[in-house]
Amino acid sequence: MTFSIGRRILLGFVAVTVVIVALGFYALEQIGAVRDTTDAIVRRDMSVLRQLDDLGNQARDLGLLRRNAVIAMLSQAQGRPARADDNVAAWRQTAAKVEAGLATTVQLASEYRTISISAERNAAWDRIAAAATEVQRSFRDVRSVSEAQFAAIANQDVAAVEARNDEIGRLQAPFLGGITNLRTLLDGSMALGQRAAHEVYERSRLSIYLTLAAAVLLAMIVTWLIRRAVVRPLETVMGFVERVGSGDLAGQLDVRGGDEIARLGRTLNAMVSGLSDLARTNRAATADLNAAAAEIRASAQQQAASVEEQFAAVQETAATVDEITHSGAQIGKRATEVIATAQATAQTSRQGLRAVSDTAKAMDAIREQAEAVAGNIVSLSEKTQTIGDIIETVNDISERTHLLALNAAIEAAAAGESGRSFAVVASEMKLLADQAKAATGQVRGLLGEIQRGINTSVMLTEEAVKRAASGKTRSDTTQRTIEEITARVEENVQTFQQIVASTNQQQLGIEQVMGALQNIRQASQQTAAGTREVETASANLTELAQALMALAERYRH
């Protein structure tokens, strides 16, 4: 039976998967066994351990309650109020719990002995059961003697109570020692359980490792079988394909079986046969194509040469016309700039003309104002002369007043005591006369300075009037000159405008010629481009034909 590659790989994958799944289930089972063993050990040992802890606590309670009952009885015997009955009742209740706990311990040890996980654990539980039975017998002895002591307490027999104390102490020692021995035996059983759990874990881990090694070995065997069934035939096919790729079409692939690789081999054999036929046909067609491409290329090269010559001539003509167009554009641009400059100059001349006219008017106004100022200054000079005369009069009055005051003072001195008030008036008149004389002296000095300033101002004003008249004459001359310049600039503007108009008309004609040359150049370029494309296509066709011929020569058949 022949299996396909996919089925072989699937079978190998299924085998490995089954082993892995089985390994997983086995590992889970072993882990469960370890968990169950650990749970059993912990649950059993901990239940007995709790029971022993309770027994130890209850044994201590029994001793305390018994002593309390004895102390209460002795207190009653001495006449002190005390009740021993409550302690006795509590002791009996605790003793019943101890008896039940010991019975439970014996029962649990017997049960766990039958279901222990190992022989060592079985022997350990057997020892625990025997020790618990011995402790149970010891406790019964202690209980019976304690009951006899409680009866003596009830009868108020102090001697009997004290006699029972020594016997109870002697019997209680084996009981307490038995509980301690049970705890020691349980610790040993727990250690055996932990060792047993560790042994189960080690066995489980070893078995898992062995199963995992078996799974890895199986996977390696499956991989080797798949490689033998798939990779080796594929390597044979790849070698055949590489030989075909290198040009060897003479061989055939040895095909056996009915899987995918066998079908691929038969398909490759058919393909190689077709390629061999195609190579022979391609060689003949390529030779014809190479000859036709060579003829087309020669014709295209001749046409390209003639088109290149025509294009060069058109290019030179277009360059010349382009230079003329560029020169005309520069001429028009320069003429426009000159017109703009001339117009700006004319505008500036008109502004200068207005400025000169304004300057002339300002000169006339300055001259008129200077003449008016000169007249005012002359009038002011005349008035200062009048003020000087007035000052002379005031000065004369002050001198006369001074003489009058001097005479009055002399007369007052001659009059004696009756002329004292008149002497005071004469003194004041003398003081006023002196002040008036000093003031007139200051005013005379100021008037002298004012008179000198007025004379200087009159001379400066006359000089300004003369200069204003001279400036008016020059402004008139400048105004006439600027008017002539403005007229000539406006004539130049009109001339340049005519030049620009002629240049623009010439530029339009040149642009039309340039457009026609541009169309001719574009047509030449298109023709040259088409010729180059034909030449390139023929060259590519020739190269393709040569490549096909080389490719056809590559394949051997």
Secondary structure as GFF3:
##gff-version 3
##sequence-region A 1 557
A	DSSP	alpha_helix	5	77	.	.	.	ID=ss1
A	DSSP	alpha_helix	85	114	.	.	.	ID=ss2
A	DSSP	alpha_helix	119	154	.	.	.	ID=ss3
A	DSSP	alpha_helix	158	226	.	.	.	ID=ss4
A	DSSP	pi_helix	227	231	.	.	.	ID=ss5
A	DSSP	alpha_helix	232	245	.	.	.	ID=ss6
A	DSSP	alpha_helix	260	415	.	.	.	ID=ss7
A	DSSP	three_ten_helix	416	419	.	.	.	ID=ss8
A	DSSP	alpha_helix	420	554	.	.	.	ID=ss9
###
